[in-house]
């Protein structure tokens, strides 16, 4: 790494923009939670990981994980910030490994190219999408973009690790999460032979639909199921982990997901994950604060369907 004085000079190039300030909670999640999982992938595939992400001009995640990364693709939607990213890559002696795309990542995934016609260098081993915004808006473009990214990975039969960090605020004006919960209840009941257990399913769904419940619980369940569904449809076995909530920069409420996608070769049908549906429902939610990650104080009722079979799709 080169002199820190150069980094200060780069900050001054920001033309009056407020400098980005990292956050202790975010740094702890990056180092204590994400890094060990990334290292497992690095050791498993026995080569540097090819990275795609939204690192911002500071590239804090790339700098932190650089010993495990090979080439990396950084997406930046602000032209001035992209210029700062190139300057910072030079300061960190990483410019020879950087491939930059300019534009909104949703549109780059959906259209296959950035503002200047450049395409992502598919496939990747590590995809880190860290954005200040929600997952659901009325046009549903973000879920479509995620699905397209996963399909692109499948086209190369490439397993990968996906890290997602997003704002708990979203624009779910079409009540997508509410529709999802209704559908989930029917799917679970369709897979349970003993109708006496339907009452337990109804209680779980009612708990998640309660308007007094923090939306973080609904968002964690919805996001994990969305990623699982997108992945299995593209022939990946998917392993989900509990969502982690934390207060980010400026007191913003953020939620963080880390998910494994392992491609299943030599099949033409939908993949079946080793992690069971009930296990995903029972993952719950964690919170990062004060240098620890702990289970949230409010806990969903657990689903224990000993006689359940895997729901039909």
N, C-alpha and C positions, 0 to 999 in steps of 0.2 A: 504493500500500500504506500502511496506517496504522501507528501506532507499535508497535514491538516489545514495549513494556510490556504492551500488551493481550494479546499472545500468551502472555506469562508468566502473566498472570492466568487465561487459559483453561486452561493446564496445571494450575494449582492447583485448578481446578474438578473435576479428574479423580477426586476422592474417594479419594485414596490409591492409585490405580492407578499402576503403573510408567509413566513417560512413555515414549512411543515414541522410539526413537533411530534415526535414519537410519544408513546404512552407506556408506562410501566406494565400495565395489564397486557397490552398487545405484545410487548417485548417478552414477557414471561410466557405467554402462550406460544410464541414463535420458538423460543429456546427450550422450554420444558415439555411442551406437548408435541409440536410439529417436528422438531429436529430429530428426536429419537425414531419417529415413524419414517421420516425421510431416510435416515441412516439404515433402517431395516431394508428399505427398497434398494438403496445404493449397494448394500452388501449382498443382497439377493441376486441382483442382475450383474454384479461384478464389472461395472463400468460407470463412468460419470453419467449423471442423469441429464437428459435434454429437457430444458425448462421453457414453459410458455406462461406468461403472466402479466400482471398489471403492477409492476414494481414501483411506480412513481419515479421521479428523477433521482431520489436518494438511493433507490435499489437496496433497501435495508435487508430484505429477505435474501437477495442474491449475494450480498456481501457476507451475510451470516452463514449461508450454506455453500459458499463458493467452492469449498474443498470437495463437495460431492456433486458439483454441477460441471457439465461440459459447456456446449453452446447454449445460449438462452435467447429467447425472443421476448422483447418487452413491448407492450402496447401502450401508447400514450395518445390521448385525444386532444391535448392542447399542444400546439406547435412549439410554443416557447418552452414548455416543460420537456418536450422531446429533446430540444436542443440542450437543455440542462442535463438530461439523462446521458447524452453523448459526452458532455464535458465531465460529468461525474464518473462515467465508465473509464475515461482517460485517467482521472485522478486515482481511481482504484486499480488501474492497470488491467482492466477487463474489456477494453474496447474491441480487442481482436475476437472476443467471444460473443459480442452483442449483435443481434439482428433486430432492428426496430421497425415497428408498424405504427402508422398514424391513423387514428380514427376511433370511433366507438367500438368496443369489442363485440357487442351484440351484432352490429352490422357487418363487421369483419367476418364473424363466424357464419352469418346467414348468407352473405354475398360471396364469401370466399376470397376477398381481397380488401385492402385498405384504401384510403383516400387517394393514394398514388398508384393503385393497381398492383401492389405487392401482396402476395399470399403468404399465410403462415407456412412454415417449413415442417409440415406434418411428416411423421407423428412425433409425439412427445412422451416423456416418462413422468413428468411432474407438471401439473397445470395448477397455477395458483391465482385465483380470481378474487382479488381484494378490492371491493368497490364501495363507495359511499352512496348507497342507494339500496332499495329493496329488491325482492325477487319478482313480485307480482304487480303488474300494472294492467290497465284495461286492454292493451293490445296483445298481452301475453308474449311479447317479443323475447323477453329474457329466457323463459322456459324453452321457447323454440330454439334460441341460440345455444343453450346448454345441450339440448337434444342433438343439434347439428354437430357440435363439437365432439360429442361422444360417438356419433356415427362416423365422423372423420377418423377418429382413433380406431374404430372397428374396421374401417376400410383397409387399414394397415395391420390388422390383427395385433395391435399394440396394447398391452396392459399398461395401466398408469395409475398414479395417485392424484386425486383431485382435492385441493384445499379451497374452500370458499369462505370469505368473510363479507358480511353484508349488514346493512342497517336494519334494525328491527322494524323500522317504519317501512310500510309499503303502500301501494296504491290499489289494494284489492277491492276496488269498487264493484266488481262483478261477483263478489262473494265466492271466489274460487275455493278458499279453504273450507268454507261451509259445505259446498257441494262435495268436496273431497271426503269430508267426514261422513256425510250421508252414504256415499258410495263405499267407503271403507267398512261401515257397519254392515252393509248388505253383502260385501265380499266375505267378511268373517262369518256371518251367519250361513252363507252358502257353503262354507267349508266345515261346518259343525254338524255332526250327525245327531247329537243330543240337543234337542230344542230347549231343554231346561237350562242350558248354558247361555241361551240368547239373552237372558236378563243381565248376565255379567257383561256381555258385549254392549248392551244398551247403556249400562252405567258408565263404561269407559268412554263411549262416544258422547254421552251427555256431559261428562266431566270436561272434555275438550271443547265442547260447544258453549259452555257456560260463559256468558258475556263478562263476568267478573274475573275470569281467569286471565292472567297476563298472556298476551299474544305470543310471547316467546315459546311457550309450551306447544301451541298450535303450529307455530312456524317450524319448530324443530321436528315435529312429527311429519308435517307436510313436506319439508325439504328432503328429509331422509327417504320418504316414500317416493318422491319425484325422482331423485337420483337413482334409487333402486329400480324403478320402473323403466326409466330411460336406459339404464345400463343393461338390464336383463333383455330388453327388446333388441339390443344391439349385440347380443351374445356375450355379455360380460357377467361373471359372477361378482356380486357387489357386497362389500362389507361396510356397513355404516357404523358410526360412533355417535355418542351423545353430542348434541349441540352444546357449545360453550358460549355463554353470554358474558359480556364484560362491558364496563364503561370505557369508551375510547376517548380520543382527543376531543376536548371541548364538552365532555360529558355525554357524547353520543352513545346510545345503546346499540351495541353490536352483537352479532351472533356468528359463530365460527364452526365450520364443519370440515372433517377430514375423512375421505372415503376412498376405499380401494376398489379398483375396477380390474378384474383379472379376466382376460379374454379366453373364451372356450373355443378352441379350434375344432374343426371337423364336425360341426353341427349346423343344421339349417334352421333349427327351431329356437324358440326363446330359451335363454339360459335359466337355470335354477340355482339361486344362490345357496351356499351352505348355511348362511345365517337365516334362520327361520323368520317368518312374518311376525310371529309373536315376540321374538327377541327384539326386533326393530321397534315394535310398539312399546316394549318395556325398557328401552334405552334411557328414557327420561331426559333430563337437562342438567347441565353443570354450570358453575359460575367461577370465573377467574377474578380474584381480588386479593390484594395484599400478598402477592407471591405464593398463592395456593390455588388449586382447582378443587372445588368441592361440589357435592350434590346440592341442588337448590332446595330450599326449605320446604317449598310446596312440592309434593310428590303425587304423581298420577297413580290411581289404583292399578295394580298389576293384573295383567291378563294371564290366567292359567287355564288353558284349554287342553287338558290331558287327552281328551278324546277327539281333538280337532285334527282334521286332515288339512293339507295345503289347499287354500281356496283356489277355485278355478278362476282363470283370467277371463 
